[in-house]
Amino acid sequence: MPGSHHETEIKLAVTDAATARHLLRRARFRVFRRRIFERNTLFDTPSQALRAAGCLLRVREAGRISTATYKGPGAAGPHKSREELEFGITDAKTMALMLQRIGFEPTFRYEKYRTELRQPRSKGIATVDETPIGIFLELEGDPKWIDRAAKTLGFSTDDYITASYGRLYLDWCRAQGVEPTHMVFPGPAPG
């Protein structure tokens, strides 16, 4: 979605992608955007000023579509809610170079396969995110819709995850006893 809006979302951990797809089909979700590989790079100042402020600057490549995104600090609550400014770009590599030229540096890369789904006549979006650290359902929309959809899928507010993939990756590394680097799949990246 180009432009500015307020993003409200949660993540839900699931055991595997097949289970996630089954739960969504049973709740009448249908594929809106087919499974696609995403490559994301976060940028920050050398002093990590954006991270310290709870903000994010990202360049995403998802198939043939690339976007630049700014996310503001999140509001406290059961849902992750914050300003999101986003626009399409034609060349992710040039955008990354431009950011570096004006003082930002790449700080974290993460990859995932994402499938987007919707229910008929609903404004909310569900995604199945297959990441190197596990499978997550993301529900994005109005908080009441999120709560209804989560309940329909068999989850409670105790299951809500509002942490970023960066934070989830750091927690996963700590639990696995491995040194954090980037959240990427082993071997050569697709595409």
N, C-alpha and C positions, 0 to 999 in steps of 0.2 A: 504494500500500500504506500504509494508515494506521498510525501508531505508529512504533516505533523498530526499526532494524535496521542492520546493517553493510553498506554498499553497496560492491561490488567491480565495476569496469567498465574497459573500454578503448574508445577510438574508433579507427576505421579510415577513412582518406580513400578515397573512390571518385570516379570521374570524373563519374558522373551517377546519378540516381535509378533509371533503367531498368536500368543495370548492377547496381546494388545489389539491386534486386528479383529480377533474373535469378539472381544468385549465391545469394541466399537460397532461392529456389524450388528450384534445383538441389540444395541441401543439405537439402531437405524442411522448410523453415520455412514456416509458414502464418500468414496475417494473424490476429492476435488482437484488435487494436484498429485500426480503419480510420484512414486519414490524417486528421489534424486540425491546425488552426492553433493554435499556442501563443504566448502573450504572457507573458514573464517579466520581473520587475523585481527587481533585487537591492537590498538595503538595507544600510546600514552607519552607523556613528557618524560625526560630522563629522571625527574624526581617523583614520578608516579602521581602527579597532581590529580588526574582524573580518577584513578582508583581511590585515592584518599578521600575524594569528594563523593564517592559512590556512583560515579559516572562511567560511561563506556563510549569508545569510539571504535567502530568496526567496519572492516571491508569484507563483504561476503561474495563468494562466487558459488552460484547454484546452477549448474549446467551452463546455459548460455546467458543467464541473468546475473548481473552483478549489482550490488547495492552498497551505498555508504550509509551508516547509521550512527546516530548519537542517541544515547539513552541517559536521561537525567537520574538524579538520586531517587531511590525508592521510598515510598511512604510506608510507614509501619502498619501492619495488619495481617490478616490471614492470607491475603492474596498479594502477589508482587504487582505493584502498581507504580508506573512512572511515565514521564514524558518520553516520547519517541519521535525523533525527527529522522526521516529516511528519504533517500532519493536514488533513482537508478543511475548507474554509471555504465559507460560503454567499454571501459578498459580498467580492470581491477589493478593490474600491475602499474599502470601509469598513476592511478589514484594513490596507491601505496607509496610510490616514489614522490609524488607531490607532498604527501603528509610528512615524509621524511625530510624533504627539503625545507619545510617550515618548522621543523623542530620536534616532530613526533617520531617515535620509534616503535617498531613492532615488538610487542611484549609477550604475546601468547597466541598460539595457533590452536584451533580445535576443528575437528572434522566430525561429520555425522551424515547419516542417510536420513532424509526426512520425507514423510508422506503426510499430506494435508487432507483432512476429512471434514465434512459438514453434515449436519442433519437437515432434512427438508425444512424450509421456512425458518431457519435459525441464523442468527448473525454471528454466533460463536464459531470458533475454529478449534478442531482437535488435531494434534499432530502426533505421529509416531516417530520418535527420534531414536535412531539406532546409533549409539556412540561407542567408542572404545572402552568405556567404563560401565556400560549397561544400557538398558532400554527404558525410555521415559515416554509417558504420554504427557503432552502439554495441552492444557485447556486455556484458550484465550477468548475473552469477551467480557460481558457485564458480570459483576460478581455473583448476582443471583443466578445467572445462566451457568456459570462455572460450578456453583454449589449443586444445582440440580443435575447437571451433567455428571459430575463426580459421583453423586449419590446413585444415579442410574447405572453407572459403570461399576458400582460396588465399593466405592471408596468413601471415607469420612474425612472431616477436616483434619484429623490427626495424621492423615497420609499426605497432606499438602506439603510440597517442597517449594520454597521460594528462593532458594539459593541459585546463583548463576552456574553455568557449566564450568567456569573457572574455579569457583569455590568447591563444587562437587568433585572436580578433578583433584584439587589439593587434598580434600578429605579422603578420597580414594587412595591417593599415593601414600598418605600417612597410614591408613589402615593396612595397605599392602607392604609397607616398609620400603617403598621405592622413592628415589629422588625425582621430584617433579621436573618435567621438561615441557612438552606440549601434548595435548590430548589428540593424538593422531593414530590412525590405524597403522599396524606394522606393514612393511613392504611399500611398493610404489603406489602412489595415489591414483585413483581412477581418473580418466579423462585428462 
